[in-house]
Amino acid sequence: MAIDFQLLDKKLTAPGSPFEIEEIEVRGATTSVWKNAFPNLRAIIEHSRQFAERDYLVYEEQRLSYEQHYQQVLTLGHTLIEEYGIKKGDRIALAMRNYPEWPVVFWATVSIGAVIVPLNAWWTGAELEYALQHCGARLIFTDLQRAEMLVGTHIPTLEHIIKVRSDDSPLANVKEFSTLMAALNSGQSMPDRVIDPDDNASIFYTSGTTGRPKGAINTHRNICSNQLSGVYLRVRTEYRYGREPAVPTEQIGQLISAPLFHVTGSLAMLCGSTIMGSKIVFMYKWNAEDAIRLIEKEKLNAFGGVPSMPLQVLESPIFPDHDTSSIRTILFGGAPPAPELAARVKTAFPNSNASNGYGLTETSALSTVNVAEDYIARPESVGQAAPICQIKILASDGRECPAGDIGEICVKGPQVIKGYWNNPEATAKTIIDNWLHTGDLGYVDAEGFLYVVDRIKDMLLRGGENIYCIEVENALFNHPDVIDAAVVGIPHPVLGEEVGAMVQLRPKACFKPQELQSHVAGQIAAFKTPVRIDQHHEPLPRNANGKIMKSVVKDLMGINKA
């Protein structure tokens, strides 16, 4: 029988425990924090030196040890201060694919007290220009494609463009990263900068689904709090089911396929792997077959991303022909997974545990985690929060909802951002009395497990009845031929909206929309059944954060033109 959460929390957070909690004042509010969390991100990179001889990063034929990586971080940190005059709090932007230079720039920037601004590598030149002007970045590190977009632009604060991996493609007024790193500062110590836990560490720009993207300010405390929360939630699950948490005796290998400019890729996966001394493997571009080959070649223990990625691995024709038995952890994030995915993963990877969670840019990545037996038992839940994090559900009239009632998910804790860069109006609207109003609909059950139902703006209203897209999508996912699904509203002159859907099917599956409609109608109320289902022969359109772009889905279905 599983042990009660409250008893475990009391035991694991007791004074003297590695997970001891203390109450301190953060930005004028009494806040529960981990007493033993890293004080800042610089402490994490210093901590990583104990793994000096281990592989830190593998990218194609390149292999970098922890010590080699540290020396590059050290060199760049000194260069930023001594040659470019970077001061504490200055913004340094970063826009490139998941190249090995990405973490070097990230760690060097935050280790000298400057603020890293990871920019979406899928953006257009105009979008990059907007963000650079908005945050006032002094430097940008970029790859050739992004550098070409920025040549000739006028951004008053931007002093230098520095590009990587393209020395043979010179651009006017663009410096080469290799030149900066020509002479490693071996033997020197990190530049002497005092970094407070509540100093700004990063600015991540939101997806910008409505209006201009907003720059979410993550402090060192925000990010470091979440690192210990992730460990705590997994340790608690082990104790909950009567197991002693094992300290890994061998290095863990982690495939990071999520883009590093998203908090999942950088703050959750990159930072967490660095703390653990894991081997990190990057891919030039996500491809299920390449991922399978890398898992076998590098004996990787963990992979994941948006739920469609593990599904593509399972559905790949080469999956049965390769040894993937080293996998121990499969992580889902960025989008709601189909409820049956956890069971499918357990069957395909019997030695593994699936893990799902909930988080936002504004919560510095994950706020809840659902793992192992708890995930198998509640596959529709995103799990529980760590004891330093509070979650409440608010009804539209502002009252707090009882267990089981749907309302807006609100989050409070040391992982919640300071606010939005140069946008006090958006900050005041989103963070009220230290509670982050997420814009997501959900509910909490009697044991404190969180369930995400929909985005408030994505919910459909048909004849006065609320329809939550995720409920219909889950019903479609239950069909054995459906790999991916998106539900959208179709305008109706009387009802306001009706339910439409687009699906991606497994290879060679026969598309029978009436059969899919009957399948859905057998699971949920008739008025929620899609009146129209279209097939898409490629993966459904998603943004860089893994969220389905429903406006694009509507365009593909011709709904926006109707």
N, C-alpha and C positions, 0 to 999 in steps of 0.2 A: 504493500500500500504506500502511496506517495505521502511524503511528510508535508505538513501544513506550511505554507509560505511565511506566515507571520512568525512562527517559531524559528524557522531558518533565518529570517532577516534579523531577529533579535540576537541569535547566536553568532551569526557571521559578522555582524557590525558592532559587536561588543568592544569596549575599550581594550586596547592592546592588539586587536585583530588587524590583519592587513587591510581589511575593509572597514575600519573604524570611521564613523561619521561624526563630524563636529558642526556646530552652528556658528557661522560667521556673518559679518555684514558684507554684502556684495551690492554695490551701486545703491546703497541706502536701504536695502531690504535684508532682513535676516534670512539666511539661506543655508540649507543642509548641503554639505560638501564632503567629499572623500578627504580624510585627513592625510592620507598617504599618496594622493595623486601626484604626478609629476608637476612641478610648479610652472613649467613652461615647455615649449617645444624644443628649445635648445637643450634642456636636460634629457630629452628623449634621444637626440642624436649623439650626445655624449655617452649615454647609457649603451648605445649600440656598439661602441668600440670594444666591448667585452667579447663580441662575436667576430673579432678582427679577421680571422682566417677563413670564415665561412663565405660562401657565395651570397652576395646581397641581391644582385640583379642579373638576370639572363635575358638577353634580347637578340634573337637570331643567333649569329655566331659570336656575339660579344658577351663576356662574362666578367662581372665586376665584384670584387670582394668587399666586405664591410669596411676594411681599412682603406682600400683604394677609393671607395666612395667617400669615406670621411675626409681623406686628404683633398679630394676635389671640392667638397663642401668648404673645407678650411681655406683653400686657395681662393675660391670665389668670394667667400666672406671678406677676406682681407682686401681683395681687389675692389669690391663694391665700396668699401670705406675709403681705401687709400687712393684709388684712381678715379672713382666716380663721386666721392664725397657723399655717399648715402648716409643719411642720419636716421636716428630712431623715429619710427612713424612714417617715413617716406614709403610711397607705394611703388612696388615693382610688379609689372604685369608679366604674365606667362601665357603664351598661346601657341600650342603645338600638339602634335600627336603624342601618344604615350612612348616617348623616347627616353633613353637612360639619362639624358640631360635634365628631364623634367624634375625628378626628385632632387637632383643636385641644386638646381635653382631654388626649389621650394625650401629645402633645409638651410641653405646658405642665407636666404632672405630672412626667415623667421629667427635664425640663430643670432642675427645681429640686431634684432629689434625692429627691423623694417616689416612692412605689411605686404604679403604676397597676394596678388590679384589674379587667380586663374581665370582665363577667359575661354569661352566656348570655341573650340577649334572648328565647329560647324558654322560659325557666324559668317556673314558677309563682311566686306571691308567697312561698310557704313556702320554696321553693328559694333565691330571692333573699335572703330573710331569714336563712337558715342561713349562706350564704356571707358576708354582711355581718357577722354576728356572729362567724363563725370568723376572718375576716381582721382584724377590728377597724377597719373603715373609718371615717374621720371625716366624709367627704363622699361623696355619690353624685350623679353627673350622669346624668340619665335622660330619656326621652321621656315623654309623657303616659300611655301605657298602663302602663309600668312604675311611674311615680310613683303612679298610682291604686292599684296593688297594695300599695305601701309605706306609704301614708297610714294612720295609726293603729297601725302596728307599734311595738314597743318594742325598740330595738336600742341598748344602753347607750352604745356608742362613737359612734354616728352622730349628728352634730350638725346636718347640713343636707342636705336634698334639693333639688337644683337641676335644673329641667326645661327642655327645649329645645322650640322651635317650637310653643308652645301658650299664648301670652300671653292668648288669649281664653278660656282654660279654667282660671281660677285654682283652686288647691287650698290648703287651710289649711296653714300652716307650710311651704309649698313655695315656693322662690325661683325667679325667672325668669333664665335664662341671658342673655337680652338686656339685663337690667339690669346684670349684671356687666360686659358688654362695651360699655356705653354710651359710655365715653370711652377711646379707644385711647391707649396710652402711646407715641405716635409719637416717635421720637428717643431714647428711653431704651434702655439696654442690658439684657441678660438679668440677672436677679437673681444676685448673686455667691454661688454655692454650689460647693464643691469636691466633685466626684463621682469616686470611685475606680472603676476597671473592675470590681472585684469587689463593689461595692455592689449591693443589690437594686434591680431596675428594675421588675419586674412579677410578678404572681401570676396565673396562668391556672388555672382549675379544670378538672380532667379530666372526662371524660364521665360518670363515676360509674355505669358499667354494673353494678358490684357495690358495694353500700353507698353511703356518702356520697361525693361528689366530693372529690378531694384538691387542694390548692392548690400547684401547681408554681411554685417560685421561680426566675425567670430573672434573672440578673445582667446588667449592662451588657456585660460581656465575652462572656457567652453569646450575646447578640443580635448584637453587633457582629462577633463572629467569623464567624457564619453569613452576614453580608452579604458579606464578602470571599470566603468559601468558594464561594458561589453564582457570583460573578464568575469565580473561578479555574476552576471546573469547566467553564464555558462557553468560556473562553479556551483551556483545554487541549484541548477538543474541536476547536476551530478549527485549532490548530497540529497536532493529531494527523492531520488530513486535509489538511495542506499549505496551509492558508489563513492569511493574516495577519489577526488579529482586527481588525475595523474599529471605530473610535471613531465613534459616531453623530454625524452633523453636524446632524441635525434632531431635534426633540423626538419622543420615543416616546409613543404614547398607549396606556394600559393600562386595560382594563375590569376592575374588581374587583367580582366578584359573590359571592365567598366572604364569610361574615360576619366582621367585624373582631374579634369577640370570640374568634375562633379564631386560632391562631398562623400558619396559612397566610395568612389575610387581612391580619393586622396585621404580624407580624414578617417574613414573607417578602415579601408583595406591597406593603403600604403603605411599610414601611421601605426596601425595595429600590427602589421607584419614586421615593421622595423623594431618595435618594442620586443617582439617575440624572437628576434633573430632569424626570421624566416627567409627562405630563398624566394625571391619575387621573380615571376616570369611575365614579361610583357609580350603583346602581340601587335604587329603593325596594324592589323584590322581584324575584327572578329570574324572567325570562320569556324564552324563546328568541326570540320574534318581536321583543320590545323590544331584546334584545341585538343582533340582526341590524341593526335600524334604527340603533342607536347606533354600531355599527361603521362603517356607511356614512356617517352624518352627521358623526361626529367623526374619520373616517379613522383608526380605531384600529389599532394594530399588534400588540396582544397581548390575549388573553382566555383564559379557562379556568375551572377549578374541579374539582369531582368529575367523573369521566369521563362521567356521564350528561348533563352540561351541553353539552359539545361534540357529543355524539350527538344531543341534542334540536335543536341548531342545524342539524346536517346533515340531520335528518329533517324539519325544518320545511317546510311547503308554500311559504312565502315565500322560502326561501333562494335559489332560482335567480333571483329577481326583483330582488335587491339586490346592489350592488357591495361585496364583502368582500375585494377584492384587496389592500387595505392590510395585511392580517394577515400577520405575519412569525413570530409565536411563539404556540403553543398549549400551555398548561400543564395537566398533570393532577396531581391530588393528592387526599389525603383518603380515597381508596379505590382498590383495584386496578383499572386499566383493562383492558378486553378486549385480548388480544394484537394483533388485527387493526386496532385503532383508530388506531394510528400510521400505517399504510398508507392507511387511509380518509381521514385528515386530510390527508396529503400529496397525495392525489388531488384533494380538494376545495379545498385551499389550496396550490397548487403552489409558491408562493414562501415557504412557511413551514417552520419546524422544530417538530416536536412535542417536548415535554419531559415526562418523568415523574421522580418522585423518591420518596424515603422519608424520613419524619421523624415526630416525635411532639411533643406538648407538652413532653415531658421533654428533647428535643434542640433546643428553641428553633426549631422548624420543620425545614427539610430537613437531612438528613445525607448523602444521596447524590443524584446527578442523572444521568439518562440522557437524552441529547439527540442530535438530528440523526442522522447515519449510524449511530452506536452504538445508538440506539433502534430504528431500522428493522431493524438486524441482530439485535437481542436485545429484541424487544418485550415479553417476559415478565419482563425484568429491570428493577429500579429504579435501576441504574447503579452507579457507583463513588463512594467517599468522597473528599473532599479529603485531602491528605497530613497535615493536622493532626488528622484523625479516624481512629480505629482501629475496626475491626469484627472480631469473632470470633464463631464459632458454637459453642455449648456443648451437648453431649449431656446427657441427663437425669442421668447420673452425674457431671457436672461436668468431664469431659475435653473438650478442644478438638477439634472435628470437622475432618477433612481436607476438602479441596475436594470439593464435590458431595454431602456428607452433610448431612442435615437436622437442625437443632437450634435452640436458642433464640438469637435475634439479640441480641448484646451490643455496646454502643457506648461508646467512651471518647474524650474530647476536651474542648476549652474550651467547646463548645456545650452540654454536658450540665448540667442544672440543679444548683443547690446542694442542693436537697432539697425536701421538702414542708413547707409552712407548719404549724407546731405539730403535726407528726406524725413524731416521730423513729423510731417503729416502722416506718412505711411507707418512710421514707427508708432505714433500715438494711436493709430487705428488698429494696429495688429497686436501690440503688446500693451495690455491694460492691467494695471495693478500687478505687474510682473508675470501675468499670464499671457502666453502666446495663443492667440486665436488662429487656428490653423486653416480654417476654411474647409476642413474635411468633416464629413458626417460619419458618426460611428456610435458605438455603445460599449459599455463595460459590463461583463457578466458578474455574478455574485462572487467569484473568486478573483476578480480584478483583471481578467483577460480582456484585452482591447480588440474590438472588431471594427474594421474600417468599412463603411458602407458605400460612400461615394464622395466626390467633391460636391460642395453645395451648388456650384454653378453647373455641374454636369447632370444633376438630377433632372429627370423628365417629369412633366406634369401633364397627365392625360385625363381630360375631363374632370379635373379637380383631384385626381388620385396621384400621389407621389409614386414614381417608379425609380428605383435605384439601379443604375446601369450595371453595377457589379453583380447584382442578383441574377439578371438575365444573362450576363456574360458567363457566370459560373454554370448556369444551366446548359449553355451551349458547350462549355468546356467538358461537360460530362459525356458528351457524345464522343465515341472512340475515334472518329475521323477528324475532329477539330483540334488544330494546333494553337490557333490564336483567334480571338474574337473581340470586336468592338461594337458597342451599342450606342446609337445616336438617336436624336429626335427627328422625326419627319413632320414638317408643318401640316396641320389639318385645320380646315376652316371652322369646324364645329368643336372638336375635342381639344384644339390647341396644338397638341402633339400626339403622334403615334410612334410606336417603337420600330426602329429599323436596326439592322445589324449587317456587319461585314465579317466574313470568316476567312481564315486560311486553313486549308485542309491538308491532311497527310498526303504524300506523293501517291499517285494512282487512285486516290479515293474518288468516288463518283459524287458529284455535287447534286443533291436532291433537296432543294429548299423546303418542299412540303414535309419531307421526312424530318428535317431539322426543326421545323415549326411544331410538328407533332411531338417531337422529343422534348422540346421546351414546355409545351402545354401540359405534358404529363408531370411536370415538376413544380410549376408555379401557376399563379392565377392566370386565367385566360386573357385578361386585359393587358398583361405584361408580355404576352407572346408577340414576337416581332411580326408585323404585317408584311415585312419585306426583308429578305436575307440575300445579300450579294456575296459572290466569291471573289477573293483576291488571290492571284496565283503566286504572289511573292509575300515575304514578311510584311505585316501591317506597318504603316508609317509611324515611326516613333521619333521623339526628339532625343537629344544627346543624354537626357536624364532617364531615358527608358520609358517615358510616358507616351501612350498612343496619342497622336495628334488628330483629335477628333474633327477638327476643322478640315484637315486634309481628307479624312475618311468621307466627310460629307461632300467634299469636292469630287472625290472618286465616284461617289454614288449619284452625283448630280443634284444633291439636295440643296446646296447653296444657290444653285441657279434656278431652282424651281420657282 
